[in-house]
Amino acid sequence: MFKKLLSMVGLLIVASMVLSACATPTPEVITIVETVEKVVEKEGETVTVVETVEKVVTATPEPVEAVEFAAPDTETLYYIAFSEGIDTLDPAWNYESEGDAAILNVYEQLVTYDGADATSFVPALAESWDISDDGVQYVFNIRQGVKFHDGADLTAEDVAYSLQRGVLQGGGWSPQWLYTEALFGTGTYDIAELVNADCADDPECLQAEDPAALAEACQMVMDAFVADDAAGTVTMNLAQSWSPWLATLAQSWGAILDKDWAIAQGAWDGDCATWQNYYGITSENSPLRDVTNGTGPYMLDYWTPGEEVVFVANPNYWRVEQNVPLFEGGPTGPSIPRVVKRGVTEWGTRFAMMQAGDADFTDVPRENVTQIDPLVGEWCEWDVDAGDFTCALTENPDAPLRLFKGAPSTTRTDAMFVFDINVEGGNPYVGSGELDGNGIPPNFFSDVHVRRAFNYCFDFDAYIADALAGEAVQNVGFLIPGMLGYENDGPKYSYDPDKCAEEMALAWDGKVAEVGFRMQVAYNTGNVTRQTVAEILQATFSDIDEKYVIETIGLPWPSFLAAIRGSRLPLYISGWAEDIHDPHNWAQPFLIGTYAARQKLPEDMVAEFQELVNDGVAATDPAERAEIYHQLTQLDYDNAIAIRLAVATGRHYQQRWVDGYYYNPIYGLDSRYITLMKK
């Protein structure tokens, strides 16, 4: 039941390149007149005469002065995004991309990724670690001499508390399932399940349980993360060997807090007698929602939700003091003192700011790339074989922007059907709430013919061309291309208006075709890609029958996110960025976890998926795993639980005075301000 929501299409990252360019002057061929003296024989005498002659020569061109790409302000980085969409700054609760980026700059984890490599790890707050031969125990040696932003020293107890608190806080919309499966067994997604599975996401239910059972569950968590301050170690005990364990610890939910500070803010007090009182908090009532105290290279200056977030460099950053680079060849500390991320919904304003040099980089909708491409003076194309970008000057080498293009994406946007729409208290998205031509019933999408019709009525080619600038491929199933178990020639729907009409004629025993329907499809305001999805469905259904009415509506990001979490939208358009590069990280959320919960998938359908998902993550033979995921792909297609859209390649535009980006598919555009420089 868990999620990682993307508030935007991923735009991804880069290698540092040239900061100035000059056009090579074209040599000019000209004719010149010269005066020359010649010695000649004239009437028997040798005389000197003066003549004028013409010569064709190549002139040496005047050198053209190099264009310097100098930032008007080197002290502040300006990221002008289409929105400021942070939901919470509590690392244990946050599970969306914008919060990830903020947390990864302010907090740190025990390990981090080795630069651009999404499968290798280097020490961070842990100096080193040892893994038992059976893979079920990890012992981390905690780095000494590290201070939190408030000046307190990092201890092993801080590490253990941070991870214990996250698991005990739990919550179906949090990332804690990534820990509980490894710690307590495959299929265990929330700490409440160790007490009473019926109490998952129900704090009142859990608080009413037997105190002995509550204490026992808490002790299991305490035994999973054991601190030894004297030795400076934290020991982690898993229920089974779990190859993605380091990858799990390296993400934002692995952030380490100062225990004393967190308790003072109102977080769990560390006592097993009280943990149930902190279980299942929401982003709105988390005591750590809008306050931070990490060890990272940047500190939170202020956050104005929905408007902007500002960071300032940590003046006492331990990497600088200990001369420990982020990764080999990487920086030891930030070079830009201040970072401003500001939400500006209007594309024209963002474009004008890039033109004027008031933005260092921005979010560029795919349909607007032809407008901004003429400003690109340096074009960097992803080289699959080299695993890096190859850059060259464009025909307009003095233009101010650099484009990084073609990097493989590990994100995807889909359109999700909600099987049992929440209409409590009224719901404008379902119209009348009845199948009477003026609305839809809450269980409208429980009919497989409706779901198949929506798949057949989606014009995939138009979506790829219009929303993704033609730089994408239609997806097959819930996995992404290149992933173990992905089938390039597997089952997928295609745009077919006739089949759409046939399926609608079968839906609800023919009543949909008889009376029609009316519903609203929402997208988050400013996300033109998602708006395009909604408008394609609106147009194609209208073409089939004017009684099929889809109204599109833009919502502010907080309202959109709340409506998704509350299962109030009949169909919602949402993105996923993988947490770890493994097929389980796609199978779990889409088929039995986050999206399955928000879509209110029927229990029998989830149970069928569950068995195969568990088998897939437990299998060790790659061929066996691939076959299991093939079966799941077929089930996903047969049940048509969503419209699986397309995977796009990345585009990132930046000013040429910005340097220091690198591409790691796990990270978002703004996850590593420490590597950036401005000149």
C-alpha positions as CSV (number, residue, x, y, z in Angstrom):
1,M,0.0,0.0,0.0
2,F,2.7,2.4,-0.6
3,K,3.8,5.0,-2.9
4,K,6.2,7.3,-4.4
5,L,4.4,10.1,-6.2
6,L,6.0,12.2,-8.9
7,S,4.7,15.7,-9.1
8,M,6.3,16.0,-12.5
9,V,7.8,14.1,-15.4
10,G,11.4,13.3,-14.5
11,L,14.0,15.7,-16.1
12,L,17.4,14.2,-15.6
13,I,20.9,15.0,-14.9
14,V,24.3,15.5,-16.4
15,A,28.1,15.6,-16.7
16,S,30.0,18.9,-16.5
17,M,31.0,20.4,-19.8
18,V,32.5,23.5,-21.6
19,L,31.6,27.0,-20.3
20,S,32.5,29.1,-23.2
21,A,32.5,28.9,-27.0
22,C,33.5,30.9,-30.0
23,A,32.5,30.6,-33.6
24,T,35.3,29.7,-36.0
25,P,35.6,32.6,-38.5
26,T,35.3,31.7,-42.2
27,P,38.4,32.7,-44.2
28,E,37.5,35.4,-46.9
29,V,39.0,35.3,-50.5
30,I,39.7,38.9,-51.7
31,T,41.5,40.7,-54.6
32,I,44.2,43.3,-53.7
33,V,46.2,45.7,-55.8
34,E,50.0,45.9,-55.2
35,T,52.7,48.2,-56.5
36,V,55.8,46.2,-57.6
37,E,59.2,47.1,-59.1
38,K,60.6,45.0,-62.0
39,V,64.0,45.0,-63.7
40,V,63.5,44.8,-67.5
41,E,65.4,45.1,-70.7
42,K,64.4,48.1,-72.7
43,E,66.1,49.3,-75.9
44,G,69.3,47.4,-75.0
45,E,69.4,48.8,-71.5
46,T,68.5,47.3,-68.1
47,V,66.0,49.6,-66.3
48,T,63.7,49.4,-63.3
49,V,60.0,50.1,-63.9
50,V,57.1,50.4,-61.4
51,E,53.8,48.5,-62.2
52,T,50.5,47.8,-60.4
53,V,49.1,44.3,-60.3
54,E,46.1,42.5,-59.0
55,K,46.4,39.5,-56.7
56,V,43.8,37.0,-55.3
57,V,44.6,36.2,-51.7
58,T,42.9,34.6,-48.6
59,A,42.6,37.2,-45.9
60,T,43.4,36.2,-42.3
61,P,40.2,36.8,-40.4
62,E,40.0,38.8,-37.3
63,P,39.7,36.5,-34.3
64,V,36.2,36.4,-32.8
65,E,36.2,37.0,-29.1
66,A,35.0,34.0,-27.1
67,V,31.5,34.2,-25.6
68,E,31.8,34.0,-21.8
69,F,28.9,32.4,-20.1
70,A,29.0,34.3,-16.8
71,A,26.2,34.1,-14.2
72,P,24.9,37.4,-13.0
73,D,24.7,35.9,-9.5
74,T,27.1,33.2,-8.5
75,E,26.0,33.1,-4.9
76,T,22.5,31.7,-5.5
77,L,21.2,28.9,-7.6
78,Y,17.7,29.5,-9.0
79,Y,15.6,26.5,-10.0
80,I,12.3,27.7,-11.4
81,A,10.0,24.7,-11.3
82,F,6.5,24.4,-12.5
83,S,5.4,23.9,-8.9
84,E,6.7,23.8,-5.3
85,G,5.1,20.5,-4.3
86,I,6.8,19.3,-1.1
87,D,4.2,17.4,1.1
88,T,6.3,16.9,4.2
89,L,10.0,17.1,5.3
90,D,9.6,14.2,7.7
91,P,11.9,11.6,6.2
92,A,10.0,8.7,7.7
93,W,6.7,9.8,6.1
94,N,7.7,11.5,2.9
95,Y,7.2,9.3,-0.2
96,E,7.0,11.8,-3.1
97,S,9.7,13.2,-5.4
98,E,9.8,16.8,-4.3
99,G,10.1,16.0,-0.7
100,D,12.8,13.5,-1.6
101,A,15.0,16.2,-3.2
102,A,14.7,18.5,-0.2
103,I,15.5,15.7,2.3
104,L,18.5,14.4,0.3
105,N,20.1,17.8,0.5
106,V,19.5,18.4,4.2
107,Y,19.8,14.9,5.7
108,E,22.2,12.1,5.1
109,Q,22.1,8.3,5.2
110,L,24.6,5.6,6.2
111,V,25.5,4.9,2.6
112,T,25.1,6.8,-0.7
113,Y,25.3,6.0,-4.4
114,D,28.8,5.9,-6.0
115,G,28.3,8.9,-8.2
116,A,26.4,8.0,-11.4
117,D,26.3,4.3,-10.6
118,A,22.8,3.3,-9.5
119,T,23.9,-0.1,-8.2
120,S,27.1,0.7,-6.2
121,F,27.4,2.3,-2.8
122,V,30.1,4.3,-0.9
123,P,30.3,5.2,2.8
124,A,28.5,8.3,4.1
125,L,27.5,8.5,7.8
126,A,28.8,4.9,8.1
127,E,32.6,4.7,7.6
128,S,32.4,1.0,6.7
129,W,30.1,-2.1,7.2
130,D,30.3,-5.8,7.3
131,I,27.7,-8.3,6.1
132,S,27.3,-11.8,7.5
133,D,27.9,-14.8,5.2
134,D,24.2,-15.6,5.1
135,G,23.3,-12.0,4.3
136,V,20.9,-11.4,7.2
137,Q,23.1,-9.3,9.5
138,Y,24.7,-5.9,8.7
139,V,27.1,-4.1,11.1
140,F,27.7,-0.5,10.4
141,N,30.7,1.5,11.9
142,I,29.3,5.0,12.5
143,R,31.5,7.9,11.5
144,Q,32.9,10.0,14.3
145,G,33.2,13.8,14.3
146,V,29.9,14.4,12.5
147,K,27.7,17.2,13.8
148,F,24.0,17.9,13.1
149,H,23.1,21.4,12.0
150,D,22.3,22.4,15.6
151,G,25.8,21.4,16.7
152,A,25.0,18.1,18.4
153,D,27.2,15.1,17.7
154,L,26.1,12.1,15.7
155,T,25.9,8.9,17.7
156,A,25.0,5.2,17.0
157,E,21.9,5.7,19.1
158,D,20.7,8.5,16.7
159,V,21.1,6.1,13.8
160,A,19.1,3.2,15.5
161,Y,16.4,5.6,16.7
162,S,15.9,7.2,13.3
163,L,15.2,3.8,11.6
164,Q,13.2,2.4,14.6
165,R,11.0,5.5,14.6
166,G,10.3,5.2,10.9
167,V,9.2,1.6,11.0
168,L,7.1,2.1,14.2
169,Q,5.5,5.3,12.8
170,G,4.5,3.1,9.8
171,G,1.6,4.1,7.6
172,G,0.4,2.8,4.3
173,W,1.3,5.9,2.4
174,S,4.8,6.0,3.8
175,P,7.9,4.2,2.4
176,Q,8.3,2.0,5.5
177,W,7.2,-1.1,3.6
178,L,10.6,-1.1,2.1
179,Y,12.0,-2.0,5.5
180,T,9.3,-4.2,6.9
181,E,9.5,-6.8,4.2
182,A,13.2,-7.3,4.7
183,L,12.9,-7.2,8.5
184,F,9.8,-9.3,9.1
185,G,9.3,-11.3,6.0
186,T,8.0,-10.9,2.4
187,G,4.5,-9.6,2.3
188,T,4.7,-7.7,5.6
189,Y,4.0,-4.1,4.7
190,D,3.3,-2.3,7.9
191,I,4.3,-2.7,11.6
192,A,0.6,-2.9,12.6
193,E,0.5,-6.3,10.9
194,L,2.7,-7.7,13.6
195,V,0.0,-6.9,16.1
196,N,-3.3,-7.2,14.1
197,A,-3.4,-6.9,10.3
198,D,-6.9,-5.3,10.6
199,C,-5.3,-2.4,12.3
200,A,-3.1,-1.3,9.4
201,D,-3.6,2.4,8.8
202,D,-6.0,2.5,11.7
203,P,-4.3,4.2,14.7
204,E,-7.4,3.9,17.0
205,C,-7.6,0.1,16.3
206,L,-3.9,-0.3,17.1
207,Q,-4.1,1.7,20.3
208,A,-6.8,-0.5,21.6
209,E,-4.8,-3.7,21.2
210,D,-3.3,-5.8,24.0
211,P,-0.3,-3.8,25.5
212,A,1.7,-7.0,25.6
213,A,1.3,-7.6,21.9
214,L,2.2,-3.9,21.2
215,A,5.3,-4.2,23.4
216,E,6.3,-7.4,21.6
217,A,6.0,-5.8,18.1
218,C,8.1,-2.8,19.3
219,Q,10.8,-5.1,20.7
220,M,11.1,-6.8,17.3
221,V,11.9,-3.4,15.8
222,M,14.3,-2.6,18.6
223,D,16.0,-5.9,18.0
224,A,16.2,-5.2,14.2
225,F,18.3,-2.0,14.8
226,V,20.7,-2.3,17.7
227,A,23.0,0.6,18.7
228,D,26.3,0.2,20.6
229,D,27.5,3.7,21.4
230,A,30.6,2.4,23.1
231,A,31.7,0.5,20.0
232,G,30.2,3.1,17.6
233,T,28.2,0.5,15.7
234,V,24.7,-0.2,14.6
235,T,23.7,-3.9,13.9
236,M,20.8,-4.6,11.7
237,N,19.1,-8.1,11.8
238,L,17.0,-9.1,8.8
239,A,14.5,-11.9,8.5
240,Q,16.1,-13.0,5.2
241,S,18.8,-12.2,2.8
242,W,17.7,-9.0,1.0
243,S,20.0,-7.8,-1.8
244,P,18.4,-4.3,-2.1
245,W,19.1,-3.5,1.6
246,L,21.9,-1.0,1.0
247,A,19.8,0.6,-1.8
248,T,16.9,0.9,0.7
249,L,19.1,2.6,3.3
250,A,20.6,5.0,0.7
251,Q,17.3,6.8,0.0
252,S,15.6,9.7,1.8
253,W,13.8,7.4,4.2
254,G,17.2,6.3,5.4
255,A,17.9,9.8,6.7
256,I,19.4,10.0,10.2
257,L,17.9,12.3,12.8
258,D,19.2,13.7,16.1
259,K,17.2,11.6,18.6
260,D,17.1,14.3,21.3
261,W,16.1,17.0,18.8
262,A,13.4,14.8,17.3
263,I,11.9,14.0,20.7
264,A,11.9,17.7,21.7
265,Q,9.9,18.4,18.5
266,G,7.2,16.0,19.6
267,A,8.3,12.8,17.7
268,W,8.2,9.3,19.3
269,D,9.9,9.4,22.7
270,G,11.8,6.1,22.2
271,D,9.7,4.1,24.7
272,C,8.1,0.8,23.6
273,A,5.2,1.6,25.9
274,T,4.1,4.6,23.8
275,W,4.9,3.8,20.1
276,Q,1.3,3.1,19.2
277,N,0.4,6.7,20.0
278,Y,2.7,7.8,17.2
279,Y,1.6,5.2,14.7
280,G,-0.1,6.3,11.5
281,I,0.5,10.0,11.7
282,T,-0.3,12.0,8.5
283,S,1.9,14.5,6.7
284,E,-0.2,17.3,8.1
285,N,0.2,16.3,11.8
286,S,3.8,15.0,11.8
287,P,5.8,17.1,14.2
288,L,8.7,17.0,11.8
289,R,6.7,18.2,8.7
290,D,8.3,21.6,8.4
291,V,11.4,21.5,10.6
292,T,14.7,19.9,9.9
293,N,18.0,19.1,11.6
294,G,20.3,17.0,9.5
295,T,24.0,16.5,8.8
296,G,23.8,17.3,5.1
297,P,25.6,19.9,3.0
298,Y,22.6,22.3,3.0
299,M,20.3,23.6,5.8
300,L,16.7,24.6,5.4
301,D,16.4,28.4,5.4
302,Y,12.6,28.5,5.0
303,W,9.8,26.7,3.2
304,T,6.6,28.5,2.0
305,P,4.4,25.5,0.9
306,G,3.2,25.9,-2.6
307,E,5.5,28.8,-3.3
308,E,9.2,28.2,-2.7
309,V,11.8,26.5,-0.6
310,V,15.2,28.0,0.2
311,F,18.4,26.3,1.4
312,V,21.7,27.7,2.6
313,A,25.1,25.9,2.7
314,N,26.1,24.2,6.0
315,P,29.1,26.2,7.2
316,N,30.3,23.3,9.4
317,Y,29.9,20.4,7.0
318,W,31.8,17.3,8.1
319,R,33.0,16.3,4.6
320,V,34.9,19.6,4.3
321,E,36.5,19.3,7.7
322,Q,37.4,15.7,7.2
323,N,38.2,16.0,3.5
324,V,35.9,13.2,2.5
325,P,34.5,13.6,-1.1
326,L,30.9,12.6,-1.8
327,F,32.3,10.0,-4.2
328,E,35.7,9.5,-5.9
329,G,36.4,12.7,-7.7
330,G,33.3,14.4,-6.2
331,P,33.1,17.5,-4.1
332,T,33.6,17.7,-0.3
333,G,31.2,20.5,0.2
334,P,28.8,22.9,-1.6
335,S,30.2,25.7,-3.7
336,I,26.9,27.6,-4.1
337,P,25.9,29.3,-0.8
338,R,22.2,29.5,-1.4
339,V,19.6,27.6,-3.4
340,V,16.1,28.8,-4.3
341,K,13.5,26.5,-5.7
342,R,10.4,28.5,-6.7
343,G,7.1,27.3,-8.2
344,V,6.0,29.1,-11.3
345,T,3.1,27.4,-13.1
346,E,3.0,29.5,-16.2
347,W,5.4,28.2,-18.9
348,G,5.7,31.5,-20.6
349,T,7.1,33.1,-17.4
350,R,9.5,30.3,-16.9
351,F,10.7,30.5,-20.5
352,A,11.2,34.3,-20.2
353,M,13.2,33.8,-17.0
354,M,15.5,31.4,-18.8
355,Q,15.9,33.8,-21.7
356,A,16.8,36.6,-19.3
357,G,19.2,34.5,-17.3
358,D,17.0,34.8,-14.2
359,A,16.7,31.0,-13.9
360,D,19.6,28.6,-13.9
361,F,17.3,25.7,-14.9
362,T,13.6,25.1,-15.2
363,D,11.0,22.4,-16.0
364,V,10.3,22.3,-19.7
365,P,7.1,20.5,-20.9
366,R,7.7,18.3,-23.9
367,E,5.3,20.2,-26.1
368,N,7.5,23.4,-25.5
369,V,10.9,22.0,-26.5
370,T,10.7,23.5,-30.0
371,Q,10.3,26.9,-28.4
372,I,13.4,26.6,-26.2
373,D,15.7,24.5,-28.5
374,P,16.8,27.6,-30.4
375,L,18.4,28.8,-27.2
376,V,20.6,25.7,-27.0
377,G,24.3,26.3,-27.9
378,E,25.6,23.0,-26.6
379,W,23.8,19.7,-27.2
380,C,24.8,16.7,-25.1
381,E,23.4,13.3,-26.2
382,W,23.3,10.2,-24.1
383,D,25.8,7.6,-25.3
384,V,24.4,4.2,-24.3
385,D,27.8,2.4,-24.7
386,A,29.8,4.9,-22.8
387,G,27.1,5.4,-20.1
388,D,27.6,9.2,-20.3
389,F,26.8,12.2,-22.4
390,T,28.7,13.2,-25.6
391,C,28.6,17.0,-26.1
392,A,29.0,19.2,-29.2
393,L,28.3,22.8,-30.1
394,T,25.1,23.4,-32.1
395,E,24.8,25.6,-35.2
396,N,24.2,28.4,-32.8
397,P,27.3,28.0,-30.5
398,D,26.9,31.3,-28.8
399,A,23.4,30.5,-27.5
400,P,23.1,30.4,-23.7
401,L,21.7,27.0,-22.9
402,R,23.0,23.5,-22.7
403,L,20.7,20.5,-23.4
404,F,21.2,17.0,-22.0
405,K,19.1,14.6,-23.9
406,G,18.3,10.9,-24.3
407,A,19.2,9.6,-20.8
408,P,17.2,6.5,-20.0
409,S,14.3,7.1,-17.6
410,T,13.3,5.1,-14.6
411,T,10.0,6.9,-14.2
412,R,6.6,6.5,-15.8
413,T,3.2,8.1,-15.8
414,D,0.0,6.0,-15.9
415,A,-3.7,6.5,-15.7
416,M,-5.2,4.6,-12.8
417,F,-8.8,3.4,-12.5
418,V,-10.4,3.6,-9.0
419,F,-12.6,0.6,-8.5
420,D,-14.6,1.9,-5.5
421,I,-14.6,5.7,-5.6
422,N,-14.9,7.5,-2.2
423,V,-18.1,9.6,-2.4
424,E,-18.5,10.2,1.3
425,G,-19.7,13.8,1.9
426,G,-20.4,14.3,-1.8
427,N,-18.0,14.0,-4.7
428,P,-18.1,16.4,-7.7
429,Y,-15.9,14.2,-9.8
430,V,-18.6,11.6,-10.3
431,G,-21.4,13.9,-11.2
432,S,-24.8,12.5,-10.1
433,G,-23.1,9.4,-8.7
434,E,-25.5,7.3,-10.7
435,L,-25.4,5.6,-14.1
436,D,-28.0,8.0,-15.5
437,G,-26.1,9.9,-18.2
438,N,-25.2,12.7,-15.8
439,G,-22.6,10.8,-13.7
440,I,-21.1,7.5,-12.8
441,P,-21.6,5.2,-9.9
442,P,-18.8,4.8,-7.4
443,N,-18.0,1.3,-8.8
444,F,-18.1,2.3,-12.4
445,F,-14.6,1.0,-13.1
446,S,-15.2,-2.4,-11.4
447,D,-16.6,-3.5,-14.8
448,V,-13.7,-4.9,-16.8
449,H,-15.4,-3.8,-20.1
450,V,-15.2,-0.2,-19.0
451,R,-11.5,-0.5,-18.2
452,R,-10.7,-2.2,-21.5
453,A,-12.8,0.5,-23.3
454,F,-10.7,3.2,-21.8
455,N,-7.5,1.4,-22.9
456,Y,-8.7,1.1,-26.4
457,C,-9.9,4.7,-26.5
458,F,-6.5,6.0,-25.6
459,D,-4.4,7.3,-28.5
460,F,-0.9,6.3,-27.5
461,D,0.7,7.6,-30.6
462,A,-0.8,11.1,-30.1
463,Y,0.3,11.1,-26.5
464,I,3.9,10.2,-27.4
465,A,4.0,12.8,-30.2
466,D,2.2,15.6,-28.4
467,A,3.1,15.2,-24.8
468,L,6.5,13.6,-25.0
469,A,7.9,15.2,-28.2
470,G,8.1,11.8,-29.9
471,E,10.9,10.8,-27.5
472,A,9.3,7.8,-25.8
473,V,8.1,4.2,-26.3
474,Q,4.7,2.8,-25.4
475,N,5.1,0.6,-22.3
476,V,4.2,-3.1,-22.0
477,G,2.8,-3.9,-18.5
478,F,3.8,-2.5,-15.2
479,L,7.6,-2.9,-15.5
480,I,9.9,-0.6,-17.5
481,P,12.0,-1.4,-20.6
482,G,15.3,-3.0,-19.8
483,M,14.0,-4.4,-16.4
484,L,14.3,-8.1,-15.7
485,G,11.0,-9.7,-16.8
486,Y,10.0,-6.9,-19.2
487,E,8.7,-8.2,-22.6
488,N,9.1,-5.9,-25.5
489,D,6.6,-8.0,-27.5
490,G,4.3,-8.6,-24.5
491,P,0.6,-7.9,-24.4
492,K,-0.5,-4.3,-24.7
493,Y,-3.5,-2.2,-25.8
494,S,-3.5,0.0,-28.9
495,Y,-5.8,2.8,-30.0
496,D,-8.8,1.2,-31.6
497,P,-12.1,3.2,-31.5
498,D,-14.1,0.3,-32.8
499,K,-13.0,-2.0,-30.0
500,C,-13.6,0.8,-27.5
501,A,-17.2,1.1,-28.7
502,E,-17.6,-2.7,-28.6
503,E,-16.4,-2.8,-25.0
504,M,-18.6,0.1,-24.0
505,A,-21.6,-1.7,-25.5
506,L,-20.9,-4.6,-23.2
507,A,-20.3,-2.5,-20.1
508,W,-22.9,-2.6,-17.3
509,D,-25.0,-4.9,-19.4
510,G,-25.4,-2.3,-22.2
511,K,-26.6,0.5,-20.0
512,V,-23.5,2.7,-20.5
513,A,-24.1,2.7,-24.2
514,E,-27.8,3.4,-23.7
515,V,-27.6,6.4,-21.3
516,G,-23.9,7.5,-21.5
517,F,-21.8,8.8,-18.7
518,R,-20.3,12.0,-17.3
519,M,-17.2,12.2,-15.1
520,Q,-14.3,14.5,-14.3
521,V,-10.6,13.6,-14.9
522,A,-8.2,15.7,-12.9
523,Y,-4.5,16.5,-13.3
524,N,-2.2,18.7,-11.2
525,T,-2.2,22.3,-12.5
526,G,0.9,23.0,-14.6
527,N,1.6,19.4,-15.6
528,V,0.8,19.6,-19.3
529,T,1.7,16.0,-19.8
530,R,-1.0,14.8,-17.5
531,Q,-3.4,17.4,-18.9
532,T,-2.8,15.9,-22.3
533,V,-3.7,12.4,-21.1
534,A,-7.0,13.8,-19.8
535,E,-7.7,15.7,-23.0
536,I,-7.0,12.7,-25.2
537,L,-9.6,10.6,-23.3
538,Q,-12.0,13.5,-23.5
539,A,-11.7,13.8,-27.2
540,T,-11.7,10.1,-28.2
541,F,-14.8,9.3,-26.1
542,S,-16.6,12.3,-27.5
543,D,-15.8,11.2,-31.0
544,I,-17.4,7.8,-30.3
545,D,-20.6,9.0,-28.7
546,E,-21.5,12.5,-27.6
547,K,-23.2,10.9,-24.5
548,Y,-19.7,9.9,-23.3
549,V,-18.7,13.1,-21.5
550,I,-15.3,13.6,-19.8
551,E,-14.6,16.9,-18.2
552,T,-11.0,17.8,-17.5
553,I,-10.0,19.8,-14.4
554,G,-6.7,21.1,-13.1
555,L,-6.1,21.0,-9.3
556,P,-3.3,22.5,-7.2
557,W,-0.8,19.8,-6.3
558,P,-1.8,19.5,-2.6
559,S,-5.5,19.1,-3.5
560,F,-4.6,16.7,-6.3
561,L,-2.5,14.6,-4.0
562,A,-5.1,14.6,-1.2
563,A,-7.8,13.5,-3.7
564,I,-5.6,10.6,-4.9
565,R,-4.9,9.5,-1.4
566,G,-8.5,9.7,-0.5
567,S,-9.5,7.6,-3.6
568,R,-11.9,10.4,-4.6
569,L,-10.9,10.7,-8.3
570,P,-12.6,8.2,-10.7
571,L,-9.4,8.1,-12.7
572,Y,-6.1,9.7,-11.7
573,I,-3.0,10.3,-13.7
574,S,0.2,9.7,-11.6
575,G,3.9,9.0,-11.9
576,W,6.2,6.6,-10.2
577,A,10.0,6.9,-9.9
578,E,11.6,3.7,-8.7
579,D,13.2,3.5,-5.3
580,I,15.6,0.7,-6.1
581,H,16.4,-0.8,-9.5
582,D,14.6,-4.1,-9.1
583,P,11.3,-5.4,-10.6
584,H,9.9,-5.9,-7.1
585,N,9.9,-2.1,-6.8
586,W,7.4,-1.9,-9.7
587,A,5.4,-5.1,-9.0
588,Q,4.7,-4.2,-5.3
589,P,3.3,-0.7,-5.6
590,F,1.4,-1.2,-8.9
591,L,-0.2,-4.6,-8.2
592,I,-0.5,-5.0,-4.4
593,G,0.8,-1.8,-2.7
594,T,0.3,1.9,-3.0
595,Y,-1.6,2.1,-6.3
596,A,-3.5,-1.1,-5.6
597,A,-4.7,0.5,-2.3
598,R,-5.6,3.9,-3.9
599,Q,-7.4,2.2,-6.7
600,K,-9.3,0.0,-4.3
601,L,-8.5,-3.2,-6.2
602,P,-10.8,-6.1,-5.1
603,E,-9.3,-8.4,-2.5
604,D,-9.5,-11.5,-4.8
605,M,-7.5,-9.7,-7.5
606,V,-4.9,-8.5,-5.1
607,A,-4.6,-12.0,-3.6
608,E,-3.9,-13.4,-7.1
609,F,-1.3,-10.8,-7.7
610,Q,0.1,-11.2,-4.2
611,E,1.1,-14.8,-4.6
612,L,3.1,-14.2,-7.7
613,V,4.7,-10.9,-6.4
614,N,5.9,-12.8,-3.3
615,D,7.3,-15.6,-5.5
616,G,9.0,-13.1,-7.8
617,V,10.9,-11.3,-5.0
618,A,11.9,-14.6,-3.3
619,A,13.2,-16.4,-6.4
620,T,17.0,-16.2,-6.8
621,D,17.3,-17.6,-10.4
622,P,16.9,-14.7,-12.9
623,A,15.2,-16.9,-15.4
624,E,12.6,-18.0,-12.9
625,R,12.0,-14.4,-11.8
626,A,11.5,-13.3,-15.4
627,E,8.9,-16.0,-16.0
628,I,7.0,-14.9,-12.9
629,Y,7.0,-11.3,-14.1
630,H,5.8,-12.5,-17.5
631,Q,2.8,-14.1,-15.8
632,L,2.1,-10.9,-13.8
633,T,2.3,-8.8,-17.0
634,Q,-0.4,-11.0,-18.6
635,L,-2.6,-10.7,-15.6
636,D,-2.1,-6.9,-15.6
637,Y,-3.2,-6.8,-19.2
638,D,-6.2,-9.2,-18.8
639,N,-7.6,-7.2,-15.8
640,A,-6.8,-3.8,-17.5
641,I,-6.3,-2.2,-14.1
642,A,-4.8,0.9,-15.6
643,I,-3.7,2.5,-18.8
644,R,0.1,1.8,-18.9
645,L,1.4,4.8,-20.9
646,A,4.9,5.3,-22.1
647,V,8.5,5.7,-20.9
648,A,10.2,8.9,-22.0
649,T,13.9,9.6,-22.3
650,G,15.1,12.6,-20.4
651,R,15.7,16.2,-21.4
652,H,17.4,18.8,-19.1
653,Y,18.0,22.4,-20.0
654,Q,20.4,24.6,-18.0
655,Q,22.4,27.8,-18.4
656,R,25.9,27.1,-19.7
657,W,27.3,28.9,-16.6
658,V,26.1,26.0,-14.5
659,D,28.4,23.0,-14.1
660,G,28.6,19.9,-12.0
661,Y,25.5,17.8,-12.9
662,Y,25.8,14.1,-13.2
663,Y,23.3,11.5,-14.2
664,N,22.1,8.9,-11.8
665,P,18.7,7.5,-12.7
666,I,17.7,7.0,-9.0
667,Y,18.0,10.8,-8.3
668,G,15.7,13.6,-9.4
669,L,16.9,16.8,-11.0
670,D,17.5,18.6,-7.7
671,S,18.6,15.8,-5.4
672,R,22.3,16.8,-5.2
673,Y,22.9,20.6,-5.0
674,I,26.3,19.9,-3.5
675,T,27.8,19.0,-6.9
676,L,26.7,22.2,-8.7
677,M,28.8,25.2,-9.5
678,K,28.2,28.6,-11.1
679,K,30.6,30.8,-13.0
